[in-house]
């Protein structure tokens, strides 16, 4: 269900430009989708996770910085994953 809108977007793009420019229009749409979606998404999710569960940071050894407090903040992690 997550990607069902993509086919409608591509159909709209293809029907709204001249046949000679369709490939460029699809390429531009794909580029904009990645630029506005894929690039900022990890940054925004990281900021949200840091706000909702600040104790759940992983240190260099691969363990949590504060495991007990991280367990208490499990709701923040679940909310971040639900977004």
N, C-alpha and C positions, 0 to 999 in steps of 0.2 A: 504494500500500500504506500510505502514511502516514495517510490519512484514512479508512481502512476501519473503524476502531473507532467513528467518529462515528455511523454509522447504528445500530449496536448500542446505543450510549449513548442515543440519542434514542428508540429503541423501548422500552428499559427505563424511561425517564422517562415516556413516554406510557402504558405499561401499569401503572405503579405509582401514578398519581394519578387522581383522579376526572376525568371528561370535562370538567367545567366549569372545571377548573384546569389543563388541559393546556397552553394557550397561555402561561400564566404560568410553568409549570414549565419549558417549553422556553426561554423567555426568560431565566429565572434560570440554567439550565444553560449557555446560551450566554454570558451575562455572566460566570459563574464561570470558564468555559474561557478567555475573553479575559483576565480579571483575573489568573488564576494562570499563564497560558501566554504570552500576547502581551506583557504589560507587563514582566515580569522577564527575558524571553528576551534582548533586546539587551544588557541590563546584564550578565547572566551570561556571555554569549558574549564581551563586551568584556573582562571580568575574566579569563576563560580565555585569550583571545588575549594580553592583557598579561602574563600569567604565563608562557605558553609561548613567546612571541616578542616580548619587550619592545623590541627594536630596530626593530620594524616599525611605528613610529608615523609618521603623515603630518603634516608641518608645513604652515604657512599657504600656502606656494607650491605645494603639491600633490605634493611629492616626499617620499621617505622620509627620516626623520631621519638614519639611518645605513644607506645602501643595502648596503654590503658585509656588515655584521653581519646585516642582514635576510636576505640571501641564505643566510647560514650557518644561520639559524633557520627555514628553509623548512618543516622538519618540524613545528614548532609551529603554523604557519599551516594546514598540511594536517590536522593533528589537530583543530584548532578547526573547520575546515570539515567534517570527518567526523562531528563530534558532531551 
